[in-house]
Amino acid sequence: MDHNEHIQEEEYIYPEKPKLERYETKDSIMKSLWSLFIFMITFYIVFRSWAFVVMISLVLIVHEMGHFSFMKIYNYRNLSLRFIPFLGAYVSGNKSPLSQKEQANILLAGPVPGIIFGMVLFLVAQQFQNLTILYLAKIFLLINAFNLLPIAPLDGGRLLQNFFFTSHEKLQNLFSLISIILLTGLCVYLEAYIFIIIPGLMYLRYRADQKNIHLRKKLISQGLDYRKSYEELENKEYWKIRDFIADNCPEFSDLTKKNYRITQFESLIISKIRSLLIQAPKQDLPFYLKASYIILWIVLGITPFLIFEII
């Protein structure tokens, strides 16, 4: 009986997996502008200073446009820029396969122009004795230096992850846990209690990653390979992993196994499958280049504080 079932499975022609393009949400400039508008209004309600709100917004725009520009250069798909009240902003996008070198350039493309802007503004402020420009220079330098701290999800922490942990899932999760503890401690030390929401969200992400690690072990035990991108999945692999999700993920318990038809909830299923798939980036950074990036990272991180000493 088992032999017959095996033959039937081998002969079964699985339907084509869903086209990813149909389920990827298209972004628009208006969505980014609306998020910026909400960000600015929220900040103004709390701080009651349009000058401060405009300065913070300008610093974040310059920083995130650096990330955005390099992701555009490297042909990332579905680029999205969002501003989050009190938390900052982020750029997201998709590309496969990833590249260590490209990732490093993208991560540094945010703080590098911000620190350069801050240094130029500092010199201008010194030349003309302008306190407003000096204040803006301080914000540019402080926010971008803070982003270079070796804590995920800041640019500095993600840079270290990119260099050393991308091929080691357990080490990457350990680094995330250490980052959560350090960031929580930093928020308490600075009495910036509102920002504790960031390590709180990171912890939820950490728990989700732990569950995915457990699920990936089960995938391997069932002969299903998760070390590939969605585009590389064969039709059979997609539907097999879909059945696996129905068996092992409570949120998809209503999903009927071996019913290989696209449902109205397929976008959620695709999102779950993609969260299980991991693909180590191309190791295209030799040791001397990694060392150069790390030296640049350290110099960039120290420079703003040297300037603060001068101030």
Secondary structure in CASP SS format (residue, H / E / C, confidence):
PFRMAT SS
TARGET T0000
AUTHOR 0000-0000-0000
METHOD secondary structure of the structure
MODEL  1
M C 1.00
D H 1.00
H H 1.00
N H 1.00
E H 1.00
H H 1.00
I H 1.00
Q H 1.00
E H 1.00
E H 1.00
E H 1.00
Y C 1.00
I C 1.00
Y C 1.00
P C 1.00
E C 1.00
K C 1.00
P C 1.00
K C 1.00
L H 1.00
E H 1.00
R H 1.00
Y H 1.00
E C 1.00
T C 1.00
K C 1.00
D C 1.00
S C 1.00
I H 1.00
M H 1.00
K H 1.00
S H 1.00
L H 1.00
W H 1.00
S H 1.00
L H 1.00
F H 1.00
I H 1.00
F H 1.00
M H 1.00
I H 1.00
T H 1.00
F H 1.00
Y H 1.00
I H 1.00
V H 1.00
F H 1.00
R C 1.00
S C 1.00
W H 1.00
A H 1.00
F H 1.00
V H 1.00
V H 1.00
M H 1.00
I H 1.00
S H 1.00
L H 1.00
V H 1.00
L H 1.00
I H 1.00
V H 1.00
H H 1.00
E H 1.00
M H 1.00
G H 1.00
H H 1.00
F H 1.00
S H 1.00
F H 1.00
M H 1.00
K H 1.00
I H 1.00
Y C 1.00
N C 1.00
Y C 1.00
R E 1.00
N E 1.00
L E 1.00
S E 1.00
L E 1.00
R E 1.00
F E 1.00
I E 1.00
P C 1.00
F C 1.00
L C 1.00
G E 1.00
A E 1.00
Y E 1.00
V E 1.00
S E 1.00
G E 1.00
N E 1.00
K C 1.00
S C 1.00
P C 1.00
L C 1.00
S E 1.00
Q H 1.00
K H 1.00
E H 1.00
Q H 1.00
A H 1.00
N H 1.00
I H 1.00
L H 1.00
L H 1.00
A C 1.00
G C 1.00
P H 1.00
V H 1.00
P H 1.00
G H 1.00
I H 1.00
I H 1.00
F H 1.00
G H 1.00
M H 1.00
V H 1.00
L H 1.00
F H 1.00
L H 1.00
V H 1.00
A H 1.00
Q H 1.00
Q H 1.00
F H 1.00
Q C 1.00
N C 1.00
L H 1.00
T H 1.00
I H 1.00
L H 1.00
Y H 1.00
L H 1.00
A H 1.00
K H 1.00
I H 1.00
F H 1.00
L H 1.00
L H 1.00
I H 1.00
N H 1.00
A H 1.00
F H 1.00
N C 1.00
L C 1.00
L C 1.00
P C 1.00
I C 1.00
A C 1.00
P C 1.00
L C 1.00
D H 1.00
G H 1.00
G H 1.00
R H 1.00
L H 1.00
L H 1.00
Q H 1.00
N H 1.00
F H 1.00
F H 1.00
F C 1.00
T C 1.00
S C 1.00
H C 1.00
E H 1.00
K H 1.00
L H 1.00
Q H 1.00
N H 1.00
L H 1.00
F H 1.00
S H 1.00
L H 1.00
I H 1.00
S H 1.00
I H 1.00
I H 1.00
L H 1.00
L H 1.00
T H 1.00
G H 1.00
L H 1.00
C H 1.00
V H 1.00
Y H 1.00
L C 1.00
E C 1.00
A C 1.00
Y H 1.00
I H 1.00
F H 1.00
I H 1.00
I H 1.00
I H 1.00
P H 1.00
G H 1.00
L H 1.00
M H 1.00
Y H 1.00
L H 1.00
R H 1.00
Y H 1.00
R H 1.00
A H 1.00
D H 1.00
Q H 1.00
K H 1.00
N H 1.00
I H 1.00
H H 1.00
L H 1.00
R H 1.00
K H 1.00
K H 1.00
L H 1.00
I H 1.00
S H 1.00
Q C 1.00
G C 1.00
L C 1.00
D C 1.00
Y C 1.00
R C 1.00
K C 1.00
S C 1.00
Y H 1.00
E H 1.00
E H 1.00
L C 1.00
E C 1.00
N H 1.00
K H 1.00
E H 1.00
Y H 1.00
W H 1.00
K H 1.00
I H 1.00
R H 1.00
D H 1.00
F H 1.00
I H 1.00
A H 1.00
D H 1.00
N H 1.00
C C 1.00
P H 1.00
E H 1.00
F H 1.00
S C 1.00
D C 1.00
L C 1.00
T C 1.00
K C 1.00
K C 1.00
N C 1.00
Y C 1.00
R C 1.00
I C 1.00
T C 1.00
Q C 1.00
F C 1.00
E H 1.00
S H 1.00
L H 1.00
I H 1.00
I H 1.00
S H 1.00
K H 1.00
I H 1.00
R H 1.00
S H 1.00
L H 1.00
L C 1.00
I C 1.00
Q C 1.00
A C 1.00
P C 1.00
K E 1.00
Q C 1.00
D C 1.00
L C 1.00
P C 1.00
F H 1.00
Y H 1.00
L H 1.00
K H 1.00
A H 1.00
S H 1.00
Y H 1.00
I H 1.00
I H 1.00
L H 1.00
W H 1.00
I H 1.00
V H 1.00
L H 1.00
G H 1.00
I H 1.00
T H 1.00
P H 1.00
F H 1.00
L H 1.00
I H 1.00
F H 1.00
E H 1.00
I H 1.00
I C 1.00
END
